[in-house]
Amino acid sequence: MDEATKKEFTHLKIHTQYSICEGALRTSDLAKYCKTNHVKAVGLCDSNNLCGALEFSEFIAKSKTQPIIGTQISIQYKGNRGKIPLFAKNLEGYKNLIKLSSKSFLEIKEDEEPHCKVEDLEANCKGLILLSGTFDGLIGQLFFKNLTDEIFLLFKKFNNTFKDSFYLEIQRHNDDGEKLFESFLLDASEKLALPIIATHEVFYLGQDMHEAHDAYLCVGEKTYVNIKDRRKYTDSHYLKTSEEMYQLFNDLPEALENNANFPLRVSYRPKNSPPVLPNIQTSKIKNVDELLTRDSEDGLKEKLNVYVIPNSNQKDKDNLIKIYKERLNHEISIISKMKYASYFLIVADYIKWAKKNDIPVGPGRGSGAGSLVAWALSITDIDPIKFDLIFERFLNPDRISMPDFDIDFCEEKRDRVFVYLKQKYGKGVAHIITFGKLKARMAFRDIGRVLGLPYGYVDMLCKMIPFDPSRPLSLEKAIAQEPRIRKEEEKDVRVKKLVEISKKLEGLNRNMATHAAGVVIPAEKLAEFVPLYKDSASNSLLPSTQFDMYACENAGLVKFDLLGLKTLTVINKTISLLKEKEMNLDISKIKLDDTKIFELLSSGYTVGLFQLESAGMRDALVNMKPNKFEDIIALVALYRPGPMGNIPIYNQCKHGEKKPDYLHPKLKKILEPTYGVIIYQEQVSSRTIWIYRR
């Protein structure tokens, strides 16, 4: 081995923050380290998942370092279960890695921990490299049960299956039982002619993180740091330098050489992908753009005849139709150019299905309400021209981003829509995983508990941390603003330790959960290119992706938001009760200028009304005394941190107590509906266009 190669040790066993409550190493920090230290290659090996695979691949590659993608999967063998590391050599290996990881969650009983069987490993071995694992993995468990004959049988099986892609893994962290296990592995290597490889289990970047990592383990295992009978590691699990590793294994040159050559065996890494929508083309649907145009034109014709023309001046009928058609053609051209026709058609399909099957659907919210195509396809129930809404807020060819309709469904019936999607698009439909994190207050609570501090005392400290979900503060900034915490830190050494450890662990993943509303519908079998996860504690109809929302988007998956809204359930039940009294109400045709409704709103008796029920909002309604629908729109837009300061100005101008300030006479038309107060992005856009044209 030449000197240049000898100096570089490849850390294959990196545990990032996606090794939940085990890996305390952020991918971004690792990428910075690799870039600063000119690291040639590093390997991901998170426990029981591939959640960070794409993120790891992209971050590390940008640092000019070769990413090697692997994971540790629990394998069941003759009543024993333990982790075994696997790495992808090529695309086929990566797909098999995904298949095995997904299997470990999806094909088990509800009360079982994620795992695969040895037979699964054998059936999906192509393109994979297998290591024997650590002393607390499957082989280690068999060894400490003195089942050496079983281990030799398993080694022979692995060697026959993986050929030259199976290594016996030698590690030296000075953990209990490690030396005894190493002696056994070296003996097995000699007897069975199996290659050995030097590896190092990395849980954190620097050695000074050991104490915090120990507390992090306790968070996951719901125990305390002062308990003796629990999982513990030495302080050697940091990212050691190549010099340290070569000195550690200088008596095993073969193990070092196999480690140095390992990156040369890997030729694939996952990469970001542009959005890929499901293919809805069939023998009947040969061109999705033509289908979008046809359905949109038919839908607009129906909407105009029902909602627009009957309420307009007949003299302006032709001009009005022309305005709507020009807007429709403009939107369709942008949608087709950006290749998002399938997205609109898919959303329209499941919304129409829901409405036909008596599942209440919301009228639409967010920037999607600015699309006339969405209104024509019945995705929304809002006429964007009537309310001066701009399509480009939703979809803009100069700002490439996926369209994103937030659609509300009746909370009690939404699951039926998931079932429909699963039946129509197959097993590929899935929810999206989310990760609970150790944010400032949560970090204090969890670390305070594992350190053994009294609950009441920790609770008092947590309540000192400023809490603002819209502008969350880091622990460091929160403590800098709160002298009471600093005072407690000065007088109690335990609080000092709590602060020190919490700062180090803040932001790390604490648990896995499922995005309640988001689903992805892939272009092909989802399990082939995105690993799947199933929470045994949840009764979800669909599995989840192991990739979070951002990684899913980077992987080319398109997210569809199906929100469950209790208000729709209440409205639906109210309509049903009215029907029992022979009172038929069409919620889509209710008047927006009913004076009695505005009198009720102005009284502030709005408990239970969506977005108008909080105490502050009720006070705002009393002060505003709304008498038109546009007042409600303005109030909902203004009632948030920052813009709230303009509510008194709006009210004063509305009630004639103050003269509106339009900034310039030519801006009056834009700002007159809101009494000179700039509330909406549409107003900002119109104002910008006016300034540009001056």
C-alpha positions as CSV (number, residue, x, y, z in Angstrom):
1,M,0.0,0.0,0.0
2,D,1.5,3.4,-1.0
3,E,2.0,6.2,1.5
4,A,-0.7,8.4,0.0
5,T,-3.4,5.8,0.4
6,K,-2.1,4.7,3.8
7,K,-2.7,8.1,5.3
8,E,-6.5,8.1,4.4
9,F,-8.8,6.1,6.6
10,T,-12.4,5.9,5.4
11,H,-15.0,6.3,8.1
12,L,-17.8,4.0,6.9
13,K,-19.9,3.9,10.1
14,I,-21.1,7.4,10.4
15,H,-24.3,7.8,12.5
16,T,-26.0,11.1,11.7
17,Q,-28.9,12.7,13.5
18,Y,-31.2,10.3,11.7
19,S,-30.0,7.5,14.0
20,I,-32.7,8.6,16.4
21,C,-31.4,9.3,19.9
22,E,-28.1,7.6,18.9
23,G,-26.3,9.6,16.3
24,A,-25.5,13.2,17.5
25,L,-23.8,14.3,14.3
26,R,-25.5,16.8,12.0
27,T,-25.0,16.1,8.3
28,S,-24.2,19.8,7.7
29,D,-21.4,19.7,10.4
30,L,-20.0,16.6,8.9
31,A,-19.9,18.2,5.4
32,K,-18.0,21.2,6.8
33,Y,-15.5,18.9,8.4
34,C,-15.0,16.9,5.2
35,K,-14.5,20.1,3.2
36,T,-12.0,21.6,5.7
37,N,-10.0,18.4,6.1
38,H,-10.2,17.4,2.4
39,V,-11.7,14.0,3.3
40,K,-11.8,11.6,0.3
41,A,-14.8,9.4,1.3
42,V,-17.2,8.8,4.2
43,G,-20.0,6.3,4.7
44,L,-23.5,6.7,6.1
45,C,-24.6,3.9,8.4
46,D,-27.6,5.0,10.3
47,S,-29.4,2.5,12.4
48,N,-32.7,1.0,11.1
49,N,-33.4,3.6,8.4
50,L,-32.2,5.4,5.3
51,C,-33.9,8.7,6.3
52,G,-30.8,10.8,5.7
53,A,-29.5,9.0,2.6
54,L,-30.3,11.7,0.0
55,E,-29.4,14.6,2.3
56,F,-26.1,12.9,3.2
57,S,-25.3,12.2,-0.5
58,E,-25.9,15.7,-1.6
59,F,-24.2,17.5,1.3
60,I,-21.1,15.3,1.3
61,A,-20.7,15.4,-2.5
62,K,-20.8,19.2,-2.4
63,S,-17.8,19.1,-0.1
64,K,-15.9,17.2,-2.8
65,T,-16.0,14.0,-0.7
66,Q,-17.3,10.7,-2.0
67,P,-20.5,9.7,-0.1
68,I,-21.0,5.9,0.5
69,I,-24.6,5.0,1.3
70,G,-25.4,2.3,3.8
71,T,-27.5,1.4,6.8
72,Q,-27.7,-1.0,9.7
73,I,-30.8,-3.3,9.4
74,S,-31.9,-5.6,12.2
75,I,-31.8,-9.2,11.0
76,Q,-33.7,-12.0,12.6
77,Y,-32.0,-15.4,12.7
78,K,-33.3,-18.4,14.7
79,G,-34.9,-16.4,17.5
80,N,-32.1,-13.8,17.7
81,R,-32.3,-10.3,16.3
82,G,-29.5,-7.8,15.8
83,K,-28.1,-5.2,13.4
84,I,-26.0,-5.9,10.4
85,P,-24.4,-3.1,8.2
86,L,-25.1,-3.0,4.5
87,F,-23.6,-0.7,1.8
88,A,-24.7,0.0,-1.8
89,K,-22.0,-0.6,-4.4
90,N,-24.2,0.5,-7.4
91,L,-27.7,1.4,-8.4
92,E,-29.0,-2.1,-8.1
93,G,-27.5,-2.3,-4.6
94,Y,-29.1,1.0,-3.6
95,K,-32.5,-0.3,-4.8
96,N,-32.0,-3.5,-2.8
97,L,-31.0,-1.4,0.3
98,I,-34.2,0.6,-0.1
99,K,-36.2,-2.6,-0.5
100,L,-34.7,-4.2,2.6
101,S,-35.2,-1.0,4.7
102,S,-38.8,-0.7,3.6
103,K,-39.4,-4.4,4.3
104,S,-38.1,-4.1,7.8
105,F,-41.0,-1.7,8.6
106,L,-43.8,-2.9,6.3
107,E,-43.7,-6.7,6.6
108,I,-43.7,-7.2,10.4
109,K,-46.3,-7.7,13.0
110,E,-47.7,-4.6,14.9
111,D,-45.9,-5.4,18.1
112,E,-42.5,-6.1,16.5
113,E,-39.5,-3.9,16.1
114,P,-38.3,-3.2,12.5
115,H,-36.4,-6.1,11.1
116,C,-35.8,-8.4,8.1
117,K,-35.2,-12.1,7.9
118,V,-31.9,-13.7,6.7
119,E,-33.8,-15.0,3.8
120,D,-34.7,-11.4,2.8
121,L,-31.0,-10.6,2.9
122,E,-30.2,-13.5,0.6
123,A,-32.9,-12.7,-1.9
124,N,-31.9,-9.0,-2.2
125,C,-28.1,-9.3,-2.0
126,K,-27.0,-8.0,-5.5
127,G,-25.0,-4.8,-5.5
128,L,-24.6,-4.9,-1.7
129,I,-21.5,-5.1,0.6
130,L,-22.2,-6.8,3.9
131,L,-20.1,-6.3,7.1
132,S,-20.4,-8.7,10.1
133,G,-21.4,-5.8,12.5
134,T,-20.4,-4.7,15.9
135,F,-20.2,-6.6,19.2
136,D,-23.8,-5.5,20.0
137,G,-25.1,-6.5,16.6
138,L,-26.5,-9.9,15.5
139,I,-23.2,-11.7,15.4
140,G,-22.1,-10.1,18.7
141,Q,-25.3,-11.3,20.4
142,L,-24.8,-14.9,19.1
143,F,-21.2,-14.8,20.3
144,F,-22.0,-13.7,23.8
145,K,-24.6,-16.5,23.9
146,N,-21.8,-18.8,23.0
147,L,-23.5,-19.9,19.8
148,T,-20.2,-20.0,17.8
149,D,-21.3,-22.9,15.6
150,E,-24.3,-20.9,14.5
151,I,-22.0,-18.0,13.7
152,F,-19.8,-20.1,11.5
153,L,-22.8,-21.4,9.7
154,L,-24.1,-17.9,9.2
155,F,-20.6,-16.7,8.0
156,K,-20.5,-19.5,5.4
157,K,-24.0,-18.6,4.2
158,F,-23.0,-14.9,3.9
159,N,-19.8,-15.8,2.1
160,N,-21.7,-18.0,-0.4
161,T,-24.3,-15.3,-1.0
162,F,-22.2,-12.1,-1.1
163,K,-18.9,-13.7,-2.4
164,D,-16.1,-11.1,-2.2
165,S,-18.5,-8.5,-0.7
166,F,-18.6,-9.9,2.8
167,Y,-16.1,-8.6,5.5
168,L,-15.5,-9.4,9.1
169,E,-15.6,-6.0,10.9
170,I,-12.9,-5.2,13.5
171,Q,-13.4,-2.3,15.8
172,R,-11.4,-0.8,18.7
173,H,-13.4,1.6,21.0
174,N,-12.4,-0.1,24.3
175,D,-16.1,-0.9,24.8
176,D,-16.9,-3.8,27.2
177,G,-16.5,-7.2,25.4
178,E,-15.0,-5.7,22.3
179,K,-11.5,-7.3,22.7
180,L,-12.9,-10.8,23.3
181,F,-15.2,-10.4,20.2
182,E,-12.2,-9.3,18.1
183,S,-10.2,-12.4,19.0
184,F,-13.1,-14.5,17.9
185,L,-13.5,-12.7,14.6
186,L,-9.7,-12.9,13.8
187,D,-9.9,-16.6,14.5
188,A,-12.9,-17.0,12.2
189,S,-11.2,-15.0,9.5
190,E,-8.3,-17.4,9.6
191,K,-10.4,-20.6,9.7
192,L,-12.8,-19.5,7.0
193,A,-10.5,-17.4,4.8
194,L,-12.7,-14.3,5.2
195,P,-11.3,-10.8,4.7
196,I,-11.3,-8.4,7.7
197,I,-11.9,-4.6,7.6
198,A,-11.2,-1.9,10.1
199,T,-14.1,0.4,11.0
200,H,-15.0,2.9,13.6
201,E,-18.5,3.6,15.0
202,V,-18.9,7.4,14.9
203,F,-21.7,9.0,16.9
204,Y,-20.4,12.6,17.1
205,L,-17.8,14.9,15.7
206,G,-15.6,15.8,18.6
207,Q,-14.6,14.0,21.8
208,D,-16.0,16.8,23.9
209,M,-19.5,15.6,22.8
210,H,-19.3,12.3,24.8
211,E,-21.2,13.4,27.9
212,A,-23.9,15.1,25.8
213,H,-24.2,12.0,23.7
214,D,-24.6,9.8,26.8
215,A,-27.5,12.0,27.9
216,Y,-28.9,11.7,24.3
217,L,-28.9,7.9,24.6
218,C,-30.8,8.2,27.9
219,V,-33.5,10.4,26.2
220,G,-34.1,7.7,23.6
221,E,-34.1,4.8,26.2
222,K,-36.2,6.8,28.7
223,T,-33.6,6.2,31.5
224,Y,-31.3,8.3,33.6
225,V,-27.5,9.0,33.3
226,N,-26.9,7.7,36.9
227,I,-28.4,4.3,36.1
228,K,-25.6,1.7,35.8
229,D,-27.5,-1.0,33.9
230,R,-28.0,0.7,30.6
231,R,-26.3,1.1,27.2
232,K,-23.0,3.0,27.6
233,Y,-20.1,3.7,25.2
234,T,-16.6,4.9,25.8
235,D,-15.5,8.4,24.8
236,S,-13.8,7.0,21.6
237,H,-16.8,7.2,19.3
238,Y,-15.8,10.6,17.8
239,L,-14.6,11.2,14.3
240,K,-10.9,10.2,14.7
241,T,-8.3,11.4,12.3
242,S,-6.6,9.0,9.8
243,E,-3.4,9.2,11.9
244,E,-5.3,8.0,15.0
245,M,-7.0,5.2,13.1
246,Y,-3.8,3.9,11.5
247,Q,-2.0,4.0,14.8
248,L,-4.9,2.1,16.4
249,F,-4.8,-0.7,13.7
250,N,-1.1,-0.7,12.9
251,D,-1.0,-4.4,13.7
252,L,-3.7,-5.3,11.2
253,P,-2.4,-4.0,7.8
254,E,-5.0,-6.2,5.9
255,A,-7.9,-4.5,7.8
256,L,-6.5,-1.1,6.9
257,E,-5.9,-2.0,3.3
258,N,-9.5,-3.3,2.9
259,N,-10.7,-0.1,4.5
260,A,-8.7,2.1,2.1
261,N,-9.9,0.2,-0.9
262,F,-13.6,0.2,0.1
263,P,-14.5,3.5,-1.7
264,L,-13.1,2.1,-4.9
265,R,-15.8,-0.6,-4.8
266,V,-18.6,2.0,-4.7
267,S,-19.8,3.6,-8.0
268,Y,-23.2,5.1,-7.1
269,R,-24.8,7.8,-5.0
270,P,-28.4,9.0,-5.0
271,K,-28.9,12.5,-6.5
272,N,-31.6,15.2,-6.5
273,S,-34.2,14.8,-9.2
274,P,-36.6,17.3,-10.9
275,P,-40.3,16.7,-10.0
276,V,-41.7,13.6,-11.6
277,L,-45.5,13.4,-11.7
278,P,-47.5,10.2,-12.1
279,N,-48.2,9.2,-15.7
280,I,-52.0,9.5,-16.2
281,Q,-51.8,9.1,-19.9
282,T,-53.9,6.1,-21.2
283,S,-55.2,5.0,-24.6
284,K,-58.1,7.6,-24.1
285,I,-55.8,10.3,-22.7
286,K,-52.9,10.7,-25.0
287,N,-52.0,14.3,-24.2
288,V,-52.5,15.7,-20.7
289,D,-52.2,19.3,-21.9
290,E,-55.1,18.8,-24.3
291,L,-57.1,17.2,-21.5
292,L,-56.4,20.1,-19.2
293,T,-57.5,22.6,-21.9
294,R,-60.7,20.7,-22.6
295,D,-61.7,20.2,-19.0
296,S,-60.8,23.8,-18.0
297,E,-62.8,25.2,-20.9
298,D,-65.8,23.0,-20.2
299,G,-65.6,23.8,-16.5
300,L,-65.3,27.6,-17.0
301,K,-68.3,27.6,-19.3
302,E,-70.4,26.0,-16.6
303,K,-69.1,28.4,-13.9
304,L,-69.8,31.4,-16.0
305,N,-73.3,30.3,-16.7
306,V,-74.0,29.6,-13.0
307,Y,-72.1,32.2,-11.0
308,V,-71.0,35.1,-13.3
309,I,-73.3,35.9,-16.2
310,P,-76.6,35.8,-14.1
311,N,-75.1,38.4,-11.7
312,S,-73.7,40.7,-14.4
313,N,-74.9,43.4,-16.7
314,Q,-76.0,41.7,-20.0
315,K,-74.5,44.5,-22.0
316,D,-71.0,43.6,-20.7
317,K,-71.6,39.8,-21.2
318,D,-69.3,39.4,-24.3
319,N,-66.5,41.5,-22.8
320,L,-66.7,39.6,-19.5
321,I,-66.5,36.2,-21.2
322,K,-63.5,37.5,-23.2
323,I,-61.7,38.6,-19.9
324,Y,-62.2,35.1,-18.4
325,K,-61.2,33.2,-21.5
326,E,-58.0,35.3,-22.0
327,R,-57.1,34.7,-18.3
328,L,-57.8,30.9,-18.7
329,N,-55.6,30.6,-21.9
330,H,-52.8,32.6,-20.1
331,E,-52.8,30.2,-17.2
332,I,-53.1,27.0,-19.3
333,S,-50.0,28.1,-21.4
334,I,-48.0,28.6,-18.2
335,I,-49.1,25.3,-16.7
336,S,-48.4,23.4,-19.9
337,K,-45.0,25.1,-20.3
338,M,-44.0,24.1,-16.8
339,K,-45.3,20.6,-17.4
340,Y,-47.7,20.7,-14.4
341,A,-50.9,19.7,-16.3
342,S,-50.9,16.2,-14.6
343,Y,-50.7,17.9,-11.2
344,F,-53.9,19.9,-11.8
345,L,-55.7,16.9,-13.2
346,I,-54.8,14.6,-10.3
347,V,-56.0,17.2,-7.7
348,A,-59.2,17.9,-9.6
349,D,-59.9,14.1,-9.9
350,Y,-59.7,13.3,-6.2
351,I,-61.6,16.5,-5.3
352,K,-64.4,15.7,-7.7
353,W,-64.5,12.1,-6.4
354,A,-64.8,13.4,-2.9
355,K,-67.7,15.8,-3.7
356,K,-69.5,13.0,-5.6
357,N,-69.2,10.7,-2.6
358,D,-70.6,13.2,-0.1
359,I,-67.2,14.2,1.4
360,P,-67.2,17.9,2.2
361,V,-64.3,19.8,0.6
362,G,-63.2,23.3,1.5
363,P,-63.5,26.2,-1.0
364,G,-59.7,26.6,-1.2
365,R,-57.1,28.6,0.6
366,G,-53.7,30.1,0.0
367,S,-52.2,31.3,-3.3
368,G,-53.9,28.4,-5.2
369,A,-57.2,30.4,-4.9
370,G,-55.6,32.8,-7.5
371,S,-55.9,30.2,-10.3
372,L,-58.8,30.4,-12.7
373,V,-58.0,27.0,-14.0
374,A,-58.4,25.7,-10.4
375,W,-61.8,27.3,-10.2
376,A,-62.8,25.9,-13.6
377,L,-61.7,22.4,-12.6
378,S,-63.6,22.7,-9.2
379,I,-60.3,22.5,-7.3
380,T,-61.4,25.7,-5.6
381,D,-64.7,27.5,-5.3
382,I,-63.3,31.0,-5.5
383,D,-63.5,33.2,-8.6
384,P,-60.0,34.8,-8.7
385,I,-61.1,37.5,-11.1
386,K,-64.0,38.6,-8.9
387,F,-61.6,39.0,-5.9
388,D,-58.6,40.4,-8.0
389,L,-56.3,37.5,-7.2
390,I,-53.1,37.0,-9.2
391,F,-52.2,33.6,-10.7
392,E,-48.5,34.3,-10.6
393,R,-48.5,34.2,-6.8
394,F,-49.3,30.5,-7.2
395,L,-47.3,29.6,-10.3
396,N,-44.6,31.7,-11.8
397,P,-42.4,30.6,-14.7
398,D,-39.7,33.0,-13.5
399,R,-39.7,31.3,-10.0
400,I,-39.6,27.5,-10.6
401,S,-41.4,25.7,-7.8
402,M,-44.0,23.0,-7.5
403,P,-47.6,24.1,-7.3
404,D,-49.1,23.3,-3.9
405,F,-52.8,23.2,-3.3
406,D,-53.8,23.1,0.4
407,I,-57.2,21.3,0.2
408,D,-59.4,20.9,3.3
409,F,-61.6,17.8,3.7
410,C,-64.1,16.8,6.4
411,E,-62.0,15.4,9.2
412,E,-64.2,12.3,9.7
413,K,-64.3,11.3,6.0
414,R,-60.8,12.2,4.8
415,D,-59.5,8.7,5.2
416,R,-61.9,7.6,2.4
417,V,-60.0,9.9,0.0
418,F,-56.7,8.2,1.0
419,V,-58.3,4.8,0.3
420,Y,-59.4,6.1,-3.1
421,L,-55.9,7.3,-3.9
422,K,-54.4,4.0,-2.9
423,Q,-56.9,2.1,-5.1
424,K,-56.3,4.4,-8.1
425,Y,-52.5,4.7,-7.9
426,G,-51.5,1.5,-6.2
427,K,-49.1,0.9,-3.3
428,G,-47.0,3.9,-4.2
429,V,-49.2,6.4,-2.4
430,A,-47.6,7.3,1.0
431,H,-47.6,9.9,3.8
432,I,-44.5,11.8,4.6
433,I,-42.3,11.3,7.6
434,T,-41.6,14.1,10.0
435,F,-39.1,14.4,12.9
436,G,-39.7,15.7,16.3
437,K,-36.7,17.8,17.3
438,L,-35.0,18.8,20.6
439,K,-36.0,22.4,20.4
440,A,-35.1,24.8,23.2
441,R,-37.9,23.9,25.7
442,M,-38.0,20.3,24.7
443,A,-34.2,20.0,25.1
444,F,-34.4,21.5,28.6
445,R,-37.2,19.1,29.6
446,D,-35.6,15.9,28.3
447,I,-32.1,16.6,29.5
448,G,-33.4,17.9,32.9
449,R,-35.2,14.6,33.2
450,V,-32.3,12.3,32.3
451,L,-30.0,14.3,34.7
452,G,-32.5,13.6,37.5
453,L,-33.5,17.2,38.2
454,P,-37.0,17.6,39.9
455,Y,-39.8,17.9,37.4
456,G,-41.2,21.1,38.9
457,Y,-37.8,22.8,38.9
458,V,-37.2,21.9,35.2
459,D,-40.7,23.0,34.3
460,M,-40.1,26.4,36.0
461,L,-36.8,26.8,34.0
462,C,-38.6,25.8,30.7
463,K,-41.2,28.5,31.2
464,M,-38.5,31.1,31.5
465,I,-37.5,30.4,27.9
466,P,-39.4,32.8,25.5
467,F,-41.8,30.9,23.3
468,D,-42.8,32.3,19.9
469,P,-43.5,29.6,17.2
470,S,-43.3,32.2,14.5
471,R,-39.8,33.3,15.5
472,P,-38.3,30.5,17.6
473,L,-35.1,31.4,19.5
474,S,-32.1,29.2,20.0
475,L,-31.2,28.3,23.5
476,E,-28.2,30.5,23.4
477,K,-30.3,33.6,22.4
478,A,-33.1,32.7,24.8
479,I,-30.7,32.4,27.8
480,A,-29.0,35.7,26.7
481,Q,-32.4,37.4,27.0
482,E,-33.5,35.8,30.2
483,P,-31.4,36.9,33.3
484,R,-33.4,34.5,35.6
485,I,-31.9,31.4,33.8
486,R,-28.4,32.9,34.0
487,K,-29.0,33.5,37.7
488,E,-30.1,29.9,38.3
489,E,-27.0,28.7,36.3
490,E,-24.7,30.7,38.5
491,K,-26.1,29.3,41.8
492,D,-26.7,25.7,40.8
493,V,-24.1,23.5,39.1
494,R,-26.8,21.1,37.9
495,V,-28.4,23.9,35.9
496,K,-25.0,24.8,34.4
497,K,-24.7,21.2,33.2
498,L,-28.3,21.2,31.9
499,V,-27.6,24.3,29.8
500,E,-24.2,23.0,28.6
501,I,-25.7,19.6,27.4
502,S,-28.9,21.1,26.0
503,K,-27.0,23.6,23.8
504,K,-25.0,20.7,22.3
505,L,-28.1,18.5,21.6
506,E,-30.5,21.3,20.5
507,G,-31.9,20.7,17.1
508,L,-31.2,17.0,16.9
509,N,-34.0,14.5,16.0
510,R,-35.9,13.1,18.9
511,N,-38.5,10.9,17.3
512,M,-40.2,9.9,14.1
513,A,-43.8,10.9,13.3
514,T,-46.1,11.2,10.2
515,H,-47.1,14.3,8.4
516,A,-50.9,14.3,9.0
517,A,-51.9,15.9,5.7
518,G,-49.1,15.4,3.1
519,V,-49.1,12.4,0.7
520,V,-46.9,11.6,-2.3
521,I,-48.0,9.9,-5.5
522,P,-45.0,8.7,-7.4
523,A,-44.4,8.2,-11.1
524,E,-43.5,4.5,-10.5
525,K,-43.3,2.1,-7.7
526,L,-42.4,4.3,-4.7
527,A,-40.5,1.6,-2.8
528,E,-37.9,1.3,-5.6
529,F,-36.4,4.7,-5.1
530,V,-37.7,6.0,-1.8
531,P,-37.5,3.9,1.5
532,L,-40.8,3.5,3.4
533,Y,-41.6,3.6,7.0
534,K,-44.6,2.5,9.1
535,D,-45.3,3.7,12.6
536,S,-46.6,0.6,14.5
537,A,-48.2,3.0,17.1
538,S,-50.3,4.7,14.4
539,N,-53.4,3.4,12.7
540,S,-52.6,5.1,9.4
541,L,-54.0,3.5,6.2
542,L,-50.8,4.4,4.3
543,P,-47.1,3.9,4.9
544,S,-44.8,7.0,5.1
545,T,-41.7,7.8,3.2
546,Q,-38.5,7.7,5.2
547,F,-37.5,10.9,3.5
548,D,-38.9,14.1,5.1
549,M,-40.8,16.7,3.1
550,Y,-37.6,18.4,1.7
551,A,-35.9,15.2,0.8
552,C,-39.0,13.9,-0.9
553,E,-39.1,17.1,-3.0
554,N,-35.4,16.7,-3.8
555,A,-36.0,13.1,-4.8
556,G,-38.6,14.3,-7.4
557,L,-41.7,13.3,-5.5
558,V,-44.7,15.7,-5.7
559,K,-46.6,16.4,-2.4
560,F,-50.3,16.7,-2.3
561,D,-51.8,18.2,0.9
562,L,-55.1,16.8,2.1
563,L,-55.9,18.6,5.3
564,G,-58.5,17.4,7.8
565,L,-60.7,20.3,9.0
566,K,-63.2,19.9,11.8
567,T,-65.2,23.0,10.7
568,L,-66.2,21.2,7.5
569,T,-67.5,18.3,9.6
570,V,-69.5,20.7,11.7
571,I,-71.0,22.4,8.6
572,N,-71.8,19.0,7.0
573,K,-73.6,17.9,10.2
574,T,-75.5,21.2,10.4
575,I,-76.7,20.8,6.8
576,S,-77.8,17.2,7.6
577,L,-79.8,18.4,10.7
578,L,-81.5,21.2,8.6
579,K,-82.5,18.5,6.0
580,E,-84.3,16.6,8.7
581,K,-86.4,19.7,9.3
582,E,-86.9,20.0,5.5
583,M,-84.6,23.0,5.1
584,N,-82.3,22.5,2.2
585,L,-79.2,24.7,2.2
586,D,-76.7,24.8,-0.7
587,I,-73.5,26.0,1.1
588,S,-71.9,27.0,-2.3
589,K,-74.7,29.5,-3.0
590,I,-75.0,31.3,0.3
591,K,-75.1,35.1,0.0
592,L,-72.0,37.1,0.9
593,D,-74.0,40.3,1.7
594,D,-76.4,39.1,4.4
595,T,-76.7,42.1,6.9
596,K,-77.8,39.8,9.8
597,I,-74.5,37.8,9.4
598,F,-72.5,41.0,9.7
599,E,-74.5,42.1,12.7
600,L,-73.7,38.8,14.4
601,L,-70.0,39.1,13.5
602,S,-69.8,42.7,14.8
603,S,-71.2,41.5,18.1
604,G,-68.1,39.3,18.6
605,Y,-70.2,36.1,19.3
606,T,-68.1,34.0,17.0
607,V,-66.8,31.1,19.1
608,G,-66.6,28.1,16.9
609,L,-66.2,30.1,13.7
610,F,-63.1,29.0,11.8
611,Q,-60.4,31.7,12.1
612,L,-62.7,34.1,13.9
613,E,-63.0,32.4,17.3
614,S,-60.0,33.5,19.3
615,A,-60.5,36.2,22.0
616,G,-58.3,38.7,20.2
617,M,-60.1,38.1,16.9
618,R,-63.5,38.6,18.6
619,D,-62.3,41.9,20.0
620,A,-61.0,42.9,16.5
621,L,-64.5,42.1,15.0
622,V,-66.3,44.3,17.6
623,N,-63.9,47.2,16.9
624,M,-64.1,46.8,13.1
625,K,-67.9,46.2,12.8
626,P,-67.6,44.5,9.3
627,N,-70.4,45.2,6.9
628,K,-69.0,43.5,3.8
629,F,-67.2,40.2,3.0
630,E,-64.0,42.1,2.0
631,D,-63.7,43.3,5.6
632,I,-63.5,39.7,6.9
633,I,-60.8,38.9,4.2
634,A,-58.8,41.9,5.4
635,L,-59.1,41.1,9.1
636,V,-58.0,37.5,8.6
637,A,-55.0,38.8,6.6
638,L,-54.1,41.5,9.1
639,Y,-54.5,39.4,12.3
640,R,-51.0,38.1,12.6
641,P,-47.7,39.4,14.1
642,G,-46.6,42.6,12.4
643,P,-49.6,43.5,10.2
644,M,-51.8,43.6,13.4
645,G,-50.6,47.1,14.0
646,N,-52.5,48.3,10.9
647,I,-55.9,47.1,12.2
648,P,-56.6,50.4,14.1
649,I,-55.7,52.4,11.0
650,Y,-58.0,50.3,8.8
651,N,-60.9,50.7,11.3
652,Q,-60.4,54.5,11.7
653,C,-60.4,54.9,7.9
654,K,-63.4,52.6,7.5
655,H,-65.5,54.5,10.1
656,G,-64.5,57.9,8.7
657,E,-62.3,58.9,11.8
658,K,-59.2,59.2,9.6
659,K,-58.6,60.0,6.0
660,P,-57.0,57.2,4.0
661,D,-53.4,57.8,2.7
662,Y,-53.0,56.4,-0.8
663,L,-49.4,57.5,-1.1
664,H,-50.1,58.7,-4.6
665,P,-53.4,59.6,-6.4
666,K,-52.8,56.9,-9.1
667,L,-52.5,54.3,-6.4
668,K,-56.0,55.0,-5.1
669,K,-57.7,52.4,-7.3
670,I,-55.3,49.7,-5.9
671,L,-55.5,50.7,-2.2
672,E,-59.1,52.1,-1.9
673,P,-60.7,48.7,-1.1
674,T,-58.4,48.5,2.0
675,Y,-58.6,52.2,3.0
676,G,-55.0,52.9,2.0
677,V,-53.5,50.0,4.0
678,I,-51.3,47.7,2.0
679,I,-52.5,44.2,3.1
680,Y,-52.2,41.8,0.2
681,Q,-49.4,40.6,-2.1
682,E,-51.6,41.4,-5.0
683,Q,-51.6,45.1,-4.0
684,V,-47.8,45.1,-3.6
685,S,-47.5,43.5,-7.1
686,S,-49.8,46.0,-8.7
687,R,-48.0,48.9,-7.0
688,T,-44.7,47.6,-8.2
689,I,-46.0,47.3,-11.8
690,W,-47.3,50.9,-11.5
691,I,-43.9,52.2,-10.3
692,Y,-42.1,50.3,-13.0
693,R,-44.3,51.8,-15.7
694,R,-43.9,55.4,-14.5
